[in-house]
Amino acid sequence: MSSRTAYKGTRRRLVLAFDIGTTYSGISYSVLDPGQVPQIKGVTRFPAHEQISGASKIPTIIYYDRQGKVRAVGAEATREGIYEAAEDGNWIKAEWFKLHLRSKVGAGKNIAEQIPPLPLNKTVVEVFADFLVYLLECASSYIQDTHANGPDLWNSVKSDIDFVLSHPNGWEGKEQAEMRKAAVMAKLIPDTAAGHARVSFVTEGEASLHFAVQNGVLSSAMQNGEGIVIVDAGGGTVDVSSYTSNAKESYEEIAAPQCHFHGSVFVSIHARVFLEAFLEDSTFIDDLDHIIRCFDKTTKPRFRNADEPQYIKFGSTRDNDPQYNIRFGQLKLSGSDVAQFFEPSIKCIVNAVQEQRKTSHHKISHVVLVGGFAASDWLFNSVFNPLQKLGLNVVRPENHVNKAVSDGAISFYLDHFVRTRVSKVTYGSFCATQYDSSNPEHRARSADLITFNSGALMVNHYFAIILPKNTQVSETKEFRYSFHRESKEKTGFKSVESPVWCYRGENTEPKWKDIDTTNYSQLCNIVTDLSYLPLTPMTNPSGQTFYRVHYDIVLLFGLTEMKAQVAWKDKGVEKKGPAKIVYDPDVVRDDPQ
């Protein structure tokens, strides 16, 4: 357990963590009172869920009517009679919508066919915003109902709440920008710099580490200075992160975090593919959606033995079709078939842990499984055996495996244990480099030669690496790349874009855009106003005047969200100014100019 200190602020604050999962979502919070040690609490009562005391999660589902108006959310969307109401009203169900926010260049680029489409005319940001509105209402009701002087407490903090939003390891700045846009749309925060600063992000892997530290899961392992892999197996993604403790209550990431689309919904997707083929000519094929829902609720979480037949109870005793193994409303499957539905997820976890061991900057001895999917005994045991044979100690915390992320997100805000992180990809920028006629790589790219205003001959499309993949980065470490820009007009420096690119391939020293081209993608643009920098007037060989400015783009990669600045020298003294990071939501550019 951590030794958290008293809150040093001068007025009361509220921090809310929203864990919007693919299938289930949760809320944790902390009231920060001056002089008091903050506590982490969870919202455990939700509308239409009142009968389940202590329920820490609600389904991530929204029903919309044909006009696009929200009709039912969360637990309300699964209450009895909702299917009839939805059918009568012609409502549209939005579920697994989180997966639509995924990076289109990462691991999930090929899953579009497998996930339900978004409701008509709704963007994923709009659906996210609607769900955030609902979560804020739930938090507000719960805090007002359960705290002494609840309404007064809520009114004193409601206009200045800090929010922590968790997301899969594979998401980057672009996805964070979309989530922040949803928070603005949901009126959680105003669309100002101060408003934006009230939202912070944490990966699900890092939130899970904080949860594990808080719950004492890691104490013995970490005291020996050994590395630990956290596997957060959720509804949509399996997030894998590795850490070690380098001092009291300070942790460092020791391998590039991973994100795989092999969460529990993919077990259901495999089941659906199998049953669609199996029941193709049966009269019960029309009940497939209902059969899968029943599989999800009972068969999947209870599955423990591949040698025993498994049953999906979906109908009444009058439902029979012996030819398709359906008797008395139950569909019988062989255990080995059900085991096959889990197999890709099991393989993925075992391989991911081995990969973390291989690339880690530190010896790894322990694996901790958290997340709703980790509650499956079949998954746990199937992962436990091969990993134990590799000499790893595999544990699954007893308490609240599915509350790990939202509680951990509050701990991230309060305790901030991780000070060093590992880069997942190689970051760089495409630029022009001085032409060297003796360099065969330069000669081979004669079609890419350009002449600057100064008359210098340059080779374009050279990849200047800012940060190599799998590098440990402290939160304060600056990464710089130096530019000089030339323009015939002073106005050419007003709004200068410097694109940041990622290389996601296997090449350890990527250099040129034309080699392994498909593995480059643009991450963002750093936009800076350089017009107030010292501009040097110069004359080129043709006698024309042009201006040149020298500057550095400074990037901080060691935080949970990338930050940027611009730096320059003025009479020998370094100065720094703001730089804006712009993520273009609709474009993944792959043609650097």
Backbone torsions as a table, in degrees:
resi	resn	phi	psi	omega
1	MET	NA	148.1	-177.5
2	SER	-87.2	154.9	176.3
3	SER	-98.1	80.1	-176.5
4	ARG	-73.0	141.1	-178.9
5	THR	-95.6	169.3	-179.7
6	ALA	-66.5	150.1	179.8
7	TYR	-70.7	129.2	-173.3
8	LYS	-95.4	-3.2	-179.0
9	GLY	-65.4	166.9	-176.5
10	THR	-98.2	-12.1	177.6
11	ARG	-138.1	161.0	-177.0
12	ARG	-66.6	140.0	176.9
13	ARG	-131.5	162.5	174.3
14	LEU	-128.0	134.7	173.6
15	VAL	-115.7	128.5	177.5
16	LEU	-117.1	131.7	174.5
17	ALA	-111.3	123.9	177.4
18	PHE	-108.2	117.6	174.8
19	ASP	-103.1	94.9	178.1
20	ILE	-88.3	103.7	-179.1
21	GLY	-91.0	169.4	179.0
22	THR	-63.0	-42.3	-176.6
23	THR	-112.1	-34.0	-179.4
24	TYR	-134.6	151.2	-179.6
25	SER	-129.5	154.8	-179.2
26	GLY	-141.7	161.7	179.8
27	ILE	-131.2	131.0	170.0
28	SER	-125.1	160.8	-178.0
29	TYR	-154.8	167.9	174.2
30	SER	-147.0	131.5	174.4
31	VAL	-94.1	120.5	-178.1
32	LEU	-96.7	107.9	178.3
33	ASP	-106.4	132.4	-179.1
34	PRO	-51.6	130.1	177.2
35	GLY	83.2	-8.3	-178.9
36	GLN	-102.1	148.2	175.1
37	VAL	-78.7	121.0	-176.3
38	PRO	-64.6	143.1	176.8
39	GLN	-111.9	149.8	175.2
40	ILE	-97.8	125.3	179.7
41	LYS	-125.2	157.9	179.1
42	GLY	-117.8	148.0	171.5
43	VAL	-78.3	120.0	-174.5
44	THR	-120.9	12.4	175.5
45	ARG	-139.3	129.5	-176.8
46	PHE	-129.5	154.2	176.1
47	PRO	-54.7	138.5	-179.8
48	ALA	67.3	8.1	179.5
49	HIS	-123.4	7.0	-171.4
50	GLU	-55.8	-30.9	-176.7
51	GLN	-69.4	-19.7	179.8
52	ILE	-99.6	90.9	-178.9
53	SER	-70.1	136.7	177.9
54	GLY	82.0	8.2	178.5
55	ALA	-70.9	120.7	-174.7
56	SER	-98.1	0.4	-177.3
57	LYS	-136.9	149.9	172.7
58	ILE	-126.2	154.1	179.1
59	PRO	-63.7	140.3	178.0
60	THR	-87.8	78.3	-176.4
61	ILE	-137.3	140.1	171.7
62	ILE	-131.8	136.0	170.3
63	TYR	-103.2	131.0	175.2
64	TYR	-113.3	147.6	170.8
65	ASP	-86.7	-179.3	-174.1
66	ARG	-66.4	-18.4	178.3
67	GLN	-88.0	0.7	179.7
68	GLY	84.9	12.2	-179.4
69	LYS	-88.7	140.5	179.4
70	VAL	-69.5	128.7	-180.0
71	ARG	-111.6	-31.3	179.4
72	ALA	-157.5	140.0	-177.9
73	VAL	-135.6	150.6	171.4
74	GLY	62.5	-132.7	-178.1
75	ALA	-62.7	-30.1	178.7
76	GLU	-61.2	-28.7	-176.3
77	ALA	-80.1	-1.1	177.4
78	THR	-124.0	6.3	-177.9
79	ARG	-69.8	162.6	-177.7
80	GLU	-61.0	139.2	177.2
81	GLY	89.3	-6.8	-175.8
82	ILE	-68.8	-33.9	-178.3
83	TYR	-64.7	-40.1	179.4
84	GLU	-65.7	-45.4	-179.5
85	ALA	-61.2	-40.4	-178.6
86	ALA	-66.1	-40.2	-178.9
87	GLU	-68.9	-43.9	-179.5
88	ASP	-63.4	-39.7	-176.4
89	GLY	-88.8	-1.2	-178.3
90	ASN	60.5	37.6	-178.9
91	TRP	-75.2	159.4	178.4
92	ILE	-115.5	135.0	-176.4
93	LYS	-97.7	130.0	174.1
94	ALA	-109.4	115.4	175.0
95	GLU	-138.1	160.9	-176.8
96	TRP	56.7	21.2	-173.3
97	PHE	-65.3	-23.6	178.5
98	LYS	-54.2	-34.8	-176.0
99	LEU	-66.9	-18.0	177.2
100	HIS	-74.6	-13.4	-179.1
101	LEU	-89.2	-5.5	-173.3
102	ARG	-59.9	158.7	175.1
103	SER	-65.9	133.4	-178.4
104	LYS	-83.6	-0.6	179.2
105	VAL	-113.2	-5.7	-177.4
106	GLY	-92.9	-152.5	-173.9
107	ALA	-62.1	-29.7	-173.5
108	GLY	-93.5	19.3	-173.8
109	LYS	-65.8	-20.1	-174.8
110	ASN	-107.1	16.5	-174.2
111	ILE	-99.3	4.4	-174.1
112	ALA	-54.0	-37.8	-177.3
113	GLU	-67.4	-25.0	-171.2
114	GLN	-90.9	-12.3	-174.7
115	ILE	-109.6	148.9	-177.7
116	PRO	-61.8	143.2	179.9
117	PRO	-69.3	161.4	174.6
118	LEU	-72.0	155.9	177.0
119	PRO	-61.1	153.8	-176.5
120	LEU	-51.9	134.1	176.1
121	ASN	60.9	17.7	176.6
122	LYS	-111.0	135.9	172.3
123	THR	-89.2	163.0	179.5
124	VAL	-64.6	-31.9	179.0
125	VAL	-65.6	-39.3	179.3
126	GLU	-65.8	-42.3	179.7
127	VAL	-65.5	-43.2	176.2
128	PHE	-56.9	-45.1	-178.7
129	ALA	-61.7	-43.5	178.5
130	ASP	-59.9	-38.8	-178.9
131	PHE	-71.9	-36.1	176.9
132	LEU	-63.9	-39.3	176.7
133	VAL	-56.2	-46.0	-178.4
134	TYR	-64.9	-44.0	-179.8
135	LEU	-62.5	-38.3	178.4
136	LEU	-65.2	-39.5	177.0
137	GLU	-62.0	-43.0	179.7
138	CYS	-62.0	-44.4	-179.9
139	ALA	-63.4	-43.5	-179.0
140	SER	-60.9	-49.1	-179.2
141	SER	-60.8	-45.4	-175.0
142	TYR	-64.8	-46.2	-177.8
143	ILE	-65.6	-40.7	-179.6
144	GLN	-68.0	-32.4	-178.2
145	ASP	-80.1	-29.5	-168.5
146	THR	-106.9	-15.9	-179.4
147	HIS	-97.4	149.9	173.2
148	ALA	-61.3	137.6	-176.0
149	ASN	50.9	40.6	-175.3
150	GLY	-50.6	-51.2	-178.5
151	PRO	-60.0	-40.0	179.2
152	ASP	-65.5	-42.3	179.5
153	LEU	-58.3	-48.4	-177.2
154	TRP	-62.6	-45.3	-178.5
155	ASN	-63.2	-28.8	-177.7
156	SER	-75.7	-19.5	-174.9
157	VAL	-119.6	-12.7	-165.2
158	LYS	-63.0	-25.1	-176.4
159	SER	-90.8	0.7	-177.9
160	ASP	-143.6	48.3	-177.7
161	ILE	-82.4	140.6	169.9
162	ASP	-92.7	136.2	-178.2
163	PHE	-115.8	139.1	172.3
164	VAL	-117.3	120.7	179.0
165	LEU	-110.1	127.3	179.9
166	SER	-97.1	154.9	-180.0
167	HIS	-154.1	161.9	-179.4
168	PRO	-59.6	154.6	-179.7
169	ASN	-56.1	-29.3	-173.5
170	GLY	-79.2	-7.3	-178.2
171	TRP	-84.3	147.5	-176.4
172	GLU	-125.3	-163.2	-175.0
173	GLY	-55.8	-37.1	-178.1
174	LYS	-62.0	-44.8	-179.7
175	GLU	-69.6	-36.2	176.5
176	GLN	-63.0	-40.6	179.1
177	ALA	-62.3	-38.0	178.3
178	GLU	-66.5	-40.2	179.4
179	MET	-66.6	-38.0	178.1
180	ARG	-65.7	-37.1	177.5
181	LYS	-62.3	-40.0	177.8
182	ALA	-63.9	-37.7	179.2
183	ALA	-65.3	-36.8	176.9
184	VAL	-67.9	-45.0	-178.9
185	MET	-61.8	-34.5	-179.3
186	ALA	-82.0	-0.4	-179.0
187	LYS	64.0	26.9	172.9
188	LEU	-70.9	-36.5	-178.0
189	ILE	-139.2	154.4	173.1
190	PRO	-77.2	158.9	-178.2
191	ASP	-85.6	63.4	178.4
192	THR	-131.2	167.8	178.9
193	ALA	-60.2	-40.6	179.9
194	ALA	-67.4	-38.6	177.6
195	GLY	-64.0	-47.1	179.9
196	HIS	-58.5	-35.8	-177.5
197	ALA	-68.8	-15.1	179.5
198	ARG	-81.6	-4.5	175.3
199	VAL	-108.4	124.9	173.1
200	SER	-120.9	159.2	-175.2
201	PHE	-120.5	148.5	173.8
202	VAL	-143.3	142.2	177.0
203	THR	-73.1	154.7	179.7
204	GLU	-62.8	-33.0	177.8
205	GLY	-63.4	-45.6	-178.2
206	GLU	-71.2	-36.6	176.0
207	ALA	-62.1	-39.7	179.8
208	SER	-65.8	-35.9	175.7
209	LEU	-61.3	-46.9	-179.8
210	HIS	-59.5	-40.8	177.8
211	PHE	-60.5	-44.8	-177.7
212	ALA	-65.0	-38.5	177.7
213	VAL	-64.4	-46.8	-178.8
214	GLN	-58.4	-34.6	-174.4
215	ASN	-96.3	12.1	173.8
216	GLY	69.1	14.5	-176.7
217	VAL	-68.1	-30.9	-169.2
218	LEU	-97.7	-8.9	-165.6
219	SER	-51.0	-51.4	-174.9
220	SER	-68.0	-40.2	-178.8
221	ALA	-65.1	-44.3	-174.1
222	MET	-71.7	-28.5	-179.7
223	GLN	-63.5	-28.8	179.0
224	ASN	-83.4	3.2	-179.7
225	GLY	69.6	21.9	-177.1
226	GLU	-89.5	153.3	179.2
227	GLY	-79.4	153.3	-177.2
228	ILE	-136.0	137.0	175.5
229	VAL	-101.9	127.6	174.9
230	ILE	-101.5	121.6	176.6
231	VAL	-108.8	110.4	176.5
232	ASP	-98.8	99.0	-178.0
233	ALA	-94.5	105.7	-175.6
234	GLY	-110.4	-159.8	-178.6
235	GLY	-71.3	-45.2	-176.8
236	GLY	-102.7	-45.2	-173.7
237	THR	-119.3	157.1	168.9
238	VAL	-111.2	114.5	-177.7
239	ASP	-106.1	127.6	-172.8
240	VAL	-122.7	124.0	-177.4
241	SER	-139.7	149.5	-179.0
242	SER	-127.7	141.1	-175.8
243	TYR	-141.8	161.1	166.3
244	THR	-141.1	160.4	179.1
245	SER	-95.7	127.1	-179.2
246	ASN	-109.2	-2.7	176.3
247	ALA	-169.9	175.7	179.7
248	LYS	-59.8	120.2	176.6
249	GLU	56.5	32.1	172.7
250	SER	-132.8	129.5	-174.4
251	TYR	-124.4	152.6	174.2
252	GLU	-127.8	142.4	175.0
253	GLU	-74.8	138.2	-173.1
254	ILE	-120.3	1.6	175.4
255	ALA	-151.7	155.2	179.2
256	ALA	-63.4	126.2	-178.1
257	PRO	-66.0	152.3	-178.8
258	GLN	-121.9	156.0	177.1
259	CYS	-140.6	122.4	-177.8
260	HIS	-125.3	141.1	179.5
261	PHE	-89.0	72.6	179.9
262	HIS	-138.6	32.4	177.8
263	GLY	-71.6	-174.1	-171.3
264	SER	-65.5	-24.7	-179.7
265	VAL	-65.5	-25.1	-178.4
266	PHE	-74.9	-23.2	171.4
267	VAL	-64.1	-43.2	178.9
268	SER	-66.7	-35.9	178.1
269	ILE	-63.7	-43.2	178.0
270	HIS	-64.8	-38.4	178.5
271	ALA	-63.2	-42.3	-179.2
272	ARG	-62.8	-44.3	179.9
273	VAL	-59.7	-44.2	-179.1
274	PHE	-64.2	-48.7	-174.6
275	LEU	-71.6	-30.3	177.0
276	GLU	-60.6	-43.3	179.7
277	ALA	-71.7	-40.8	-175.2
278	PHE	-67.3	-40.6	-174.0
279	LEU	-97.3	10.4	-172.0
280	GLU	-48.3	-43.5	-176.3
281	ASP	-102.4	10.7	-179.4
282	SER	-90.8	154.4	177.1
283	THR	-69.5	-14.9	-177.2
284	PHE	-87.3	3.0	-180.0
285	ILE	-60.0	-30.6	179.5
286	ASP	-68.8	-16.8	179.7
287	ASP	-92.3	9.5	-171.9
288	LEU	-55.3	-44.3	-179.3
289	ASP	-58.3	-44.7	-179.3
290	HIS	-66.4	-40.8	179.7
291	ILE	-61.1	-43.2	179.6
292	ILE	-65.5	-38.7	177.8
293	ARG	-60.5	-41.1	180.0
294	CYS	-68.8	-39.2	176.1
295	PHE	-58.3	-44.0	-179.3
296	ASP	-61.6	-42.6	-174.2
297	LYS	-73.7	-37.4	-170.8
298	THR	-124.0	-57.5	-173.4
299	THR	-60.1	-47.3	-175.6
300	LYS	-63.1	-53.8	-178.1
301	PRO	-68.0	-25.3	-176.4
302	ARG	-90.0	-8.9	-173.2
303	PHE	-62.9	125.6	-177.9
304	ARG	-134.3	-18.0	-169.7
305	ASN	-140.0	118.5	-177.8
306	ALA	-76.0	-12.9	-177.8
307	ASP	-90.0	-8.6	-178.1
308	GLU	-109.0	145.6	176.6
309	PRO	-63.3	150.1	179.9
310	GLN	-116.9	149.8	-175.7
311	TYR	-124.9	139.9	171.2
312	ILE	-112.7	109.8	-179.5
313	LYS	-86.8	110.0	-173.8
314	PHE	-127.1	-13.7	-174.0
315	GLY	-135.0	-160.2	179.9
316	SER	-102.5	175.6	-178.4
317	THR	-63.2	-16.1	-179.4
318	ARG	-83.1	-8.1	-178.7
319	ASP	-88.2	108.9	-178.0
320	ASN	-138.3	140.4	172.6
321	ASP	-160.1	80.8	-172.5
322	PRO	-53.9	-31.6	-178.4
323	GLN	-61.3	-27.3	-178.8
324	TYR	-112.8	27.7	176.5
325	ASN	58.8	30.2	178.7
326	ILE	-109.0	117.4	178.2
327	ARG	-136.4	132.1	176.9
328	PHE	52.4	41.2	175.7
329	GLY	77.1	10.6	179.0
330	GLN	-118.7	134.6	175.9
331	LEU	-99.8	123.1	-177.2
332	LYS	-95.4	131.5	176.5
333	LEU	-124.0	152.3	175.0
334	SER	-77.3	144.6	-178.9
335	GLY	-58.7	-34.2	-177.9
336	SER	-67.7	-31.4	176.5
337	ASP	-67.3	-44.5	179.3
338	VAL	-62.6	-39.2	178.7
339	ALA	-58.7	-35.7	-179.9
340	GLN	-63.7	-31.4	179.8
341	PHE	-64.0	-31.9	-178.0
342	PHE	-84.2	-20.3	-167.3
343	GLU	-55.4	-46.1	-179.7
344	PRO	-58.4	-37.5	-180.0
345	SER	-67.9	-41.2	-179.2
346	ILE	-64.6	-48.0	178.9
347	LYS	-58.4	-43.2	-177.7
348	CYS	-58.8	-46.6	-177.6
349	ILE	-65.7	-46.8	-179.1
350	VAL	-60.5	-45.6	-180.0
351	ASN	-65.5	-39.5	-178.4
352	ALA	-64.6	-41.3	179.3
353	VAL	-64.4	-41.8	179.0
354	GLN	-63.7	-38.9	178.5
355	GLU	-63.7	-41.2	178.1
356	GLN	-61.4	-41.4	179.0
357	ARG	-61.9	-40.9	-174.3
358	LYS	-68.5	-39.9	-173.9
359	THR	-97.2	-3.5	-174.0
360	SER	-66.2	149.7	176.6
361	HIS	-85.1	7.7	-170.8
362	HIS	-157.0	154.5	178.8
363	LYS	-68.5	134.3	-180.0
364	ILE	-110.7	129.7	-177.6
365	SER	-122.8	-16.0	-171.3
366	HIS	-130.7	149.8	175.0
367	VAL	-129.4	129.0	177.5
368	VAL	-116.0	124.8	178.3
369	LEU	-101.9	123.5	174.4
370	VAL	-130.2	179.3	179.0
371	GLY	98.8	155.8	-176.4
372	GLY	-57.6	-37.1	-178.3
373	PHE	-69.6	-27.6	179.7
374	ALA	-66.7	-17.6	178.1
375	ALA	-69.3	-15.5	177.7
376	SER	-70.5	119.4	-179.8
377	ASP	-64.6	-34.6	-179.6
378	TRP	-64.3	-45.9	178.6
379	LEU	-60.9	-48.6	-175.2
380	PHE	-60.5	-48.9	-177.3
381	ASN	-66.7	-36.3	-178.7
382	SER	-69.1	-27.6	178.6
383	VAL	-87.0	-36.2	-176.2
384	PHE	-58.6	-48.2	-172.5
385	ASN	-63.1	-53.9	-179.7
386	PRO	-63.4	-34.8	-178.4
387	LEU	-72.8	-34.7	177.7
388	GLN	-64.9	-36.9	178.3
389	LYS	-63.3	-24.3	178.3
390	LEU	-85.1	6.1	177.5
391	GLY	85.9	18.0	-179.6
392	LEU	-98.4	144.0	175.6
393	ASN	-92.8	114.6	-173.9
394	VAL	-106.9	124.1	-179.7
395	VAL	-129.4	156.6	176.6
396	ARG	-132.5	112.4	-177.0
397	PRO	-56.5	140.0	-177.7
398	GLU	-61.6	-48.7	-164.4
399	ASN	-92.2	130.5	168.3
400	HIS	48.8	54.4	178.1
401	VAL	-56.1	-26.7	-175.6
402	ASN	-92.3	1.6	175.4
403	LYS	-101.2	2.7	-170.9
404	ALA	-56.7	-43.5	-170.0
405	VAL	-72.7	-45.9	-176.7
406	SER	-70.2	-40.6	175.7
407	ASP	-63.3	-42.5	-179.6
408	GLY	-64.7	-31.8	179.9
409	ALA	-67.6	-37.0	176.3
410	ILE	-68.2	-41.2	178.0
411	SER	-62.3	-37.8	176.7
412	PHE	-57.5	-44.0	-178.7
413	TYR	-66.3	-42.8	-174.5
414	LEU	-82.4	-40.8	-167.3
415	ASP	-106.1	-31.0	173.5
416	HIS	49.4	62.3	-174.4
417	PHE	-74.2	-33.5	-171.0
418	VAL	-90.4	123.9	-177.7
419	ARG	-114.1	-9.5	-178.3
420	THR	-135.1	133.5	179.3
421	ARG	-127.7	165.5	-175.2
422	VAL	-114.7	134.6	-177.8
423	SER	-71.1	134.8	-176.7
424	LYS	-85.2	-26.5	-176.2
425	VAL	-137.5	173.9	173.4
426	THR	-91.5	124.2	179.1
427	TYR	-99.0	143.7	178.4
428	GLY	-168.0	-170.5	179.6
429	SER	-142.5	141.2	175.0
430	PHE	-82.9	133.7	-178.9
431	CYS	-149.4	-178.5	175.6
432	ALA	-102.9	139.0	179.4
433	THR	-118.3	150.4	-177.0
434	GLN	-53.5	130.1	-178.9
435	TYR	-71.3	131.9	178.3
436	ASP	-123.3	108.0	-173.5
437	SER	-65.9	-17.2	179.5
438	SER	-86.6	-6.6	-177.7
439	ASN	-92.4	114.9	-177.5
440	PRO	-60.4	-31.9	178.8
441	GLU	-65.2	-37.0	178.2
442	HIS	-69.7	-45.3	-178.4
443	ARG	-61.1	-37.2	-178.5
444	ALA	-66.1	-16.7	-177.0
445	ARG	-112.2	39.1	-177.5
446	SER	-61.2	-24.9	178.5
447	ALA	-69.5	-17.0	-178.0
448	ASP	-98.6	11.6	-178.3
449	LEU	-75.5	138.9	175.7
450	ILE	-136.7	153.1	179.1
451	THR	-110.4	124.8	178.7
452	PHE	-76.3	169.0	176.6
453	ASN	-54.7	-33.7	-177.8
454	SER	-73.8	-9.9	-177.5
455	GLY	95.5	-4.6	-179.4
456	ALA	-68.1	138.6	177.4
457	LEU	-93.2	125.5	-174.0
458	MET	-128.2	153.2	172.5
459	VAL	-101.1	125.5	-177.6
460	ASN	-85.2	169.9	173.1
461	HIS	66.9	32.1	174.3
462	TYR	-90.5	134.1	-177.8
463	PHE	-94.2	108.4	178.2
464	ALA	-90.2	115.2	-176.5
465	ILE	-76.4	129.2	175.4
466	ILE	-96.0	-43.7	-177.7
467	LEU	-144.7	115.7	178.6
468	PRO	-71.4	154.7	176.6
469	LYS	-60.6	150.5	174.1
470	ASN	62.2	34.8	176.7
471	THR	-103.8	133.7	175.7
472	GLN	-76.7	130.9	-174.9
473	VAL	-128.8	125.1	176.1
474	SER	-79.6	160.9	-175.1
475	GLU	-64.6	-27.0	-174.8
476	THR	-96.4	-6.5	-175.5
477	LYS	-70.9	128.5	179.0
478	GLU	-93.7	139.0	171.6
479	PHE	-114.8	129.7	-174.3
480	ARG	-123.3	147.9	162.3
481	TYR	-135.7	134.7	-172.9
482	SER	-89.9	137.5	177.4
483	PHE	-125.4	154.0	157.0
484	HIS	-128.2	142.8	-177.5
485	ARG	-123.2	140.5	179.9
486	GLU	-122.0	143.1	177.7
487	SER	-154.5	146.2	177.5
488	LYS	-77.1	-20.1	-178.5
489	GLU	-116.7	144.3	176.5
490	LYS	-64.8	-29.1	-178.5
491	THR	-66.9	-15.5	-178.9
492	GLY	-68.0	-4.4	-177.1
493	PHE	-108.2	5.9	-172.1
494	LYS	-66.7	-51.0	-177.8
495	SER	-134.5	93.4	-172.3
496	VAL	-100.1	128.0	179.6
497	GLU	-99.6	130.6	174.6
498	SER	-121.3	103.3	-177.4
499	PRO	-71.0	140.4	171.4
500	VAL	-107.0	129.9	-178.1
501	TRP	-115.9	158.1	175.2
502	CYS	-118.4	143.7	170.1
503	TYR	-114.1	124.4	-173.3
504	ARG	-111.8	10.4	-176.1
505	GLY	-89.6	-166.3	-174.7
506	GLU	-94.0	-11.5	-177.9
507	ASN	-64.8	125.1	-174.3
508	THR	-75.8	-26.8	177.9
509	GLU	-130.8	73.9	-179.9
510	PRO	-64.3	137.8	-174.5
511	LYS	-128.1	-35.8	-170.7
512	TRP	-128.7	142.5	-179.6
513	LYS	-61.9	-29.6	-174.1
514	ASP	-84.4	2.8	175.8
515	ILE	-111.5	123.3	-177.8
516	ASP	57.1	44.5	-172.4
517	THR	-52.8	-40.8	-171.9
518	THR	-67.1	-15.9	-179.3
519	ASN	-89.2	4.5	173.5
520	TYR	-97.8	137.6	172.3
521	SER	-146.7	146.8	-179.1
522	GLN	-78.9	131.6	179.7
523	LEU	-86.7	-48.2	-175.2
524	CYS	-168.9	178.4	171.2
525	ASN	-116.4	134.3	170.6
526	ILE	-95.3	116.8	-176.5
527	VAL	-105.3	125.1	-176.6
528	THR	-134.3	149.6	173.2
529	ASP	-99.2	109.5	-177.4
530	LEU	-100.7	6.0	-172.7
531	SER	-69.8	-19.0	-179.9
532	TYR	-95.0	4.7	176.3
533	LEU	-81.1	159.0	177.6
534	PRO	-65.3	116.8	-179.0
535	LEU	-97.7	129.6	-179.3
536	THR	-98.7	115.7	175.6
537	PRO	-74.4	135.8	-178.2
538	MET	-137.2	164.3	178.6
539	THR	-122.3	130.6	179.7
540	ASN	-87.6	172.2	-176.8
541	PRO	-55.5	-23.3	-180.0
542	SER	-86.6	3.3	179.1
543	GLY	84.2	7.2	180.0
544	GLN	-87.2	144.3	178.1
545	THR	-86.8	138.0	172.3
546	PHE	-143.5	168.3	-179.0
547	TYR	-115.8	145.5	177.4
548	ARG	-130.4	140.0	176.0
549	VAL	-130.3	138.7	177.1
550	HIS	-107.7	131.5	179.4
551	TYR	-154.3	163.2	175.2
552	ASP	-115.4	138.5	165.3
553	ILE	-92.2	125.6	-178.7
554	VAL	-107.1	123.0	-179.9
555	LEU	-118.2	139.9	173.7
556	LEU	-111.3	112.5	-177.9
557	PHE	-100.2	-10.5	-169.8
558	GLY	-81.8	-2.2	178.5
559	LEU	-93.9	175.8	178.0
560	THR	-76.2	-10.9	176.8
561	GLU	-136.4	133.0	-177.3
562	MET	-66.7	140.1	177.3
563	LYS	-123.4	153.1	-178.4
564	ALA	-137.8	149.1	173.7
565	GLN	-141.7	167.5	171.4
566	VAL	-117.2	140.8	-179.4
567	ALA	-129.3	146.3	178.5
568	TRP	-152.5	166.2	178.2
569	LYS	-103.4	133.7	175.6
570	ASP	-126.1	108.3	-175.7
571	LYS	53.5	43.1	175.4
572	GLY	83.7	-6.0	-178.6
573	VAL	-105.2	130.4	-179.9
574	GLU	-76.1	135.9	174.8
575	LYS	-126.2	155.4	179.8
576	LYS	-129.3	148.2	177.6
577	GLY	-139.1	172.3	-177.2
578	PRO	-73.7	150.8	172.6
579	ALA	-135.0	139.5	-176.6
580	LYS	-101.1	133.8	176.1
581	ILE	-95.3	121.3	-178.4
582	VAL	-115.1	121.6	175.3
583	TYR	-103.3	123.5	177.6
584	ASP	-86.5	109.7	-172.3
585	PRO	-65.6	-26.2	-171.9
586	ASP	-98.8	-10.6	-171.9
587	VAL	-122.2	125.1	165.5
588	VAL	-107.2	96.0	-174.5
589	ARG	-72.8	140.8	173.5
590	ASP	-133.9	29.2	177.6
591	ASP	-135.5	84.0	-176.7
592	PRO	-67.7	137.4	177.1
593	GLN	-100.8	NA	NA
